[in-house]
Amino acid sequence: MSGRASEHRKPLSEMIRSFQTFDYTTASSSLIPALRLTCSLADEILKAKEETGRSPTPRIDWIDYIAVYSQSNRSNQIGIDIENAFDNILTDDDDDDIRVEILPILFDNTENDERQMDGVLYSLGIVFYEIFSGGERPAELEQKQIGETTHGGETGAEELFDEEDFNPFLQGETIHHDGELIMYQNLLSDYNLSDDDSRSSYDMAFQGDGDGPRKRRTQNENYNMCSVSVEPLKEKGVPRSLCDLVANMLDCANGTLRKDETYQDMSEVRDDLQLMLDKPSIYLHDQDMGRLSTTGLQIGDTLFGRNAELSTIKEAYRRTVAGDNELVTIYGHSGTGKSTLAFEFGKYVLSDGGILLSGKFDQRQQGKPFSALASAFNQYCGILLQNCELAPSKQKLAHRINHVLGREAHHLAKLIPNLASMLGMESNSIIHDEGCTNAQNRLQYLLCRFVEVISSTFAATVTLCLDDLQWADSASIAAVNQLLLAGGIASQNAKFFFLGCYREGETDKCDSLWKTLCNNDLVNARSTDVKLDCMDEETLTTMVSETLCLLPRLTRSLSSIIYRKTKGNPLFVSQLMISLSKEGLLRPSLSRRRWEWDKEKIQCQ
């Protein structure tokens, strides 16, 4: 049989029974198919709103009016049961694709006031509850005996699915929300359903228990929604973040939620679900609040809002790998994240197979020439010495250094202690002659040859990253300048990339030195400047959200306060959040299994 992908259809109410076999407490990956379903549903509602200007009619039996399509490459293979196509997508989302469609009958309503959106959120919340519970209806709805009734008994989407002649899904047609309403109105007529009858569940859910004659709801009438608890979902092991999402959807119209927890529209639901899919370790899975109550808030080294700047540096590096000669300088005020950006780039260099040398200048060691350079090379040699798996690389490099530098290597060994160990030199055998007037010039030359040897030995680009250049000594600047000069590295096989960071406005010394370094008349290198400013409020919201592992919708009020106090400076944001944690104004809640804060007290600080 052909291996071409085929599409199968099934009512959502039937499909989600497969979720009953999942134990979310032991197999959290089982949540992903369910999340994909819910995200697709939110997308479908937004798509309908955009195309037709209408939202589905609020009612509590939406799940009977939703079809799920599965496209699988495996279902047509020999030995694969087509009936299991839907079961496959619940455990393997690589080879299968699913999409959902809402029957147009749910869109046979022109009301689109604010309360209508509350009802839509509530109705979809019921669907989400049933999906994550494996098809179980909320007990509160069962107790109130809310269900769809008709003149001839119980008739709904299941019967429509059973009657092939009346179901366009079984004819392989695509449902268009505005083009198929007449077809479904005819179906209602065939089933002896009136327009009011098609809304029976809606009326009962939002106008009471249905005693006495029903009347058509007007825009001024209030919804009467049944309160639903999500405790059964928690007992099934559904993550707290998902339970809270469903609860917020069910409770948003009751006016019991705080403003920052209330959903305003369907796009917020879709965005939250997508974040859970994209970053489950942050937004989906439960945190160990017991551990956090002991350790306090931990600020990671994640880079926020610097994708454009990081891309600029990567592009310059790739040009160097291709054969160009480049240098990049990152500058900005204190706390804007220069070192963090450089560190993130360093991870890229290593993952790309490059060699990274990194050092940091110290204001207290300005009188010591080559301090940061020596630290960078010494750290690299130390890694080769300490890692047993790199022993062959160490031996290969040592052999090349002895071959290329010969006796001159001992001058470098004075500056780089780990190089002396790698070459087998005794410390007491190294002659120190700092009094030589040409010592600095010689070291500059030898450092260039050392970079050349490293790059050519391993056929890799050598990246030198130096931080706090505002404290750099003249000898170090001249050494870097020598590396970038035309012919500074003799071998055509050697490649060198320089990244430097300095604090803007700290001292005029750095600016004057780098004007000389970046003079294109003297240096055969392309220069790129990357300036870092403070974060905007949206980026800060993302930082706070991911740090607390709470959806941005829930942290936006706190982020707004932090932004006003820090102006978006990343260092100040981290310091303020840690301070709030230590003072107990930002604390883990064991009962809610999430972080909480005292907004009023933080504002008054």
Secondary structure, 3 states (H helix, E strand, C coil): CCCCCEEEEEEHHHHHHHHHHCCCCCCHHHHHHHHHHHHHHHHHHHHHHHHHCCCCCCCCCHHHHEEEEEEECCCCCCCCCHHHHHHHHCCCCCCEEEEEEECHHHHCCCCCCHHHHHHHHHHHHHHHHHHHCCCCCCHHHHHCCCCCCECCECCCHHHHHHCHHHCHHHHCCCCCCCCCHHHHHHHHHHCCCCCCHHHHHHHHHHHCCCCCCCCCCCCCCCCCCCCCCCHHHHHCCCCHHHHHHHHHHHHHHHCCCCHHHCCCCHHHHHHHHHHHHHCHHHHCCCCCHHHHHHHCCCCCCCCCCCHHHHHHHHHHHHHHHCCCCEEEEEEECCCCCHHHHHHHHHHHHHHCCCEEEEEECCHHHCCCCCHHHHHHHHHHHHHHHHCHHHHHHHHHHHHHHHHHHHHHHHHHHHHCHHHHHHHCCCHHHCCCCCCCCCHHHHHHHHHHHHHHHHHHHHCCEEEEEEECHHHCCHHHHHHHHHHHCCCCCCCCCCEEEEEEEEECCCCHHHHHHHHHHCCCCCCCCEEEEEEECCCCHHHHHHHHHHHHCCCHHHHHHHHHHHHHHHCCCHHHHHHHHHHHHHCCCEEEECCCCEEEECHHHHHHC
